[in-house]
């Protein structure tokens, strides 16, 4: 049994960030900014949270088969993580970051989203906290939402800033320098690894977590979590203030429950998609 689990763990595709960079003259062979993905084949150890990735193998030397299995079992996730990814509200497109504040409509969108989440809380969902991008538009959105969820824990993150995760396929009409992807990609990938994964072994109850960030970041997270080609992130569109929900189950499976849900907003309040 121990050897079987070791082989399964080792068989997961090793995710190496930006293993190769090749610069060519056309969009098809420009900078490759993404770890290799195997479409159609699910990597059970995609988040490196399989027990064999959480234990020091030296600690297993000299153990009996039962002791090994007991140590590995303790490293199993036991519950699910319900992750609510919220796109910020409509904002003023200014040159200066401090002036990229929410518009009046953007503030209304954030409040409507807060009301929707408050309704879920009233129906029994206990939200554990809000993590939000520290950019102005996301900070304001998170603040407005938090007013509808009194006492909720708040935490900002620079990793969740907007950016260009990887060159999209098909190519976008607006050209971006290769340097944009080279700089933004590793940070957004780091955000994914930090915030999207199965529960820690010590977690005993399902968690319900809110992440307020940006369009590109959310779309990239969805592709990564579902193990779809990450260069397809631009094929999706999300409304301002919309809710995208994913569940990461204890066995590492992932389900996308909603993508860009804004059905709780009146048509006149929609924007961004």
Number of C-alpha atoms within 10 A of each C-alpha: 10 14 9 9 15 15 12 14 19 13 12 16 17 14 14 10 14 15 11 12 13 9 12 10 7 7 14 13 11 14 20 19 23 24 15 17 17 11 11 9 9 15 20 17 21 21 18 20 23 23 21 22 16 14 15 10 11 7 10 16 9 9 11 11 12 11 12 17 17 11 16 19 14 13 19 20 21 19 20 24 22 22 23 22 30 29 30 32 32 27 22 14 12 10 8 7 12 10 13 17 22 23 15 12 17 24 22 19 30 28 22 22 29 22 19 19 21 21 14 13 15 11 9 9 14 16 20 14 18 22 22 29 24 19 21 17 27 32 22 23 31 31 17 20 26 22 14 19 21 9 9 14 12 14 13 17 16 13 20 26 19 19 17 21 26 27 28 16 15 12 13 11 6 5 9 11 9 16 11 14 20 20 15 19 23 19 20 25 21 15 18 21 16 11 14 19 23 26 24 17 17 12 13 12 11 17 19 18 18 23 25 28 29 25 25 21 24 27 23 25 23 24 15 20 23 17 18 18 18 24 19 17 24 18 11 15 14 22 22 27 36 30 27 23 20 22 22 20 19 20 17 22 18 20 15 14 13 14 19 22 18 23 11 12 16 10 9 7 16 19 17 15 11
